Amino acid sequence: MSTSILRDSSTSLYEQIAHRLLEEIQRGDFEPSGKLPSEAELGERFGVSRVTVRLAVGKLSDDGVVERKQGKGTFVAAKQVRHGLDALRSFHEALLLQGLKPSMQVISHTLQPVPEALRGLFEAASDCLLLERLHFVDEEPIALGRSHLPAELASVVWTEVEHQPIYSILESITGLAVTRADLAIRAQEADKSLAGALHVKRGAALLVMERTSWFADGRCCDRTTFYIRPERYAFVLSGVFKSASGR
């Protein structure tokens, strides 16, 4: 059964279909999976050819409303995550605050000597734990985190705490609260390893967030580098700022 569209309108058929689908997306008609009907199903519904459907979906894709996933179909584009820089929170908590359902997967955890570049941070330690975890949203990898942590976390059974934020694990093992974090943000191209983990092309631009966290007694407890897919993530800072003149 076809859905009526105006065939004598000055607006092209594919634009009418794109507009109709946009209205349905905004109503949440395709939740919870977000998957749109196939081109054949849309063609039958609107009584048009696949070429016309392809043009309509292409317009929505160009506008960032939908995204095509190879071998899976067309889906409503995921909302961008906004990570506030004005509060101390873990990467996982930033995802939860968006109303998302994030998950994590431990890739590796290895006790190793403190890298030379980090000896100034972990001054009293000879060893540290290198932990690698993938962060997912909607079963799609959004970031890879590489953390250097105190050696005492080597005793953690990571399969049991895989979905807990680093800060929660640090506080439960040491009994100390994380009170401060310094962040640095830059860009980097994905190498072969990062491209494979994050399902992006080699050489694709990634956001890189380097986080150094501290206990209240001034000891460094975490140096984590997050490699983030930028199309899903944005850093924001809210506040009241004075002009350079002080006015």
Sequence and secondary structure as in RCSB ss.txt:
>XXXX:A:sequence
MSTSILRDSSTSLYEQIAHRLLEEIQRGDFEPSGKLPSEAELGERFGVSRVTVRLAVGKLSDDGVVERKQGKGTF
VAAKQVRHGLDALRSFHEALLLQGLKPSMQVISHTLQPVPEALRGLFEAASDCLLLERLHFVDEEPIALGRSHLP
AELASVVWTEVEHQPIYSILESITGLAVTRADLAIRAQEADKSLAGALHVKRGAALLVMERTSWFADGRCCDRTT
FYIRPERYAFVLSGVFKSASGR
>XXXX:A:secstr
      TTSSS HHHHHHHHHHHHHHHTTTTTT B   HHHHHHHHT  HHHHHHHHHHHHHTTSEEEETTTEEE
E    EEEESSS   HHHHHHTTT  EEEEEEEEEEEE  GGGTTTSTT SEEEEEEEEEEETTEEEEEEEEEEE
GGGGG  TTTSTTS HHHHHHHHHS  EEEEEEEEEEEE  HHHHHHHT  TT EEEEEEEEEEETTS EEEEEE
EEE GGGEEEE       TT  
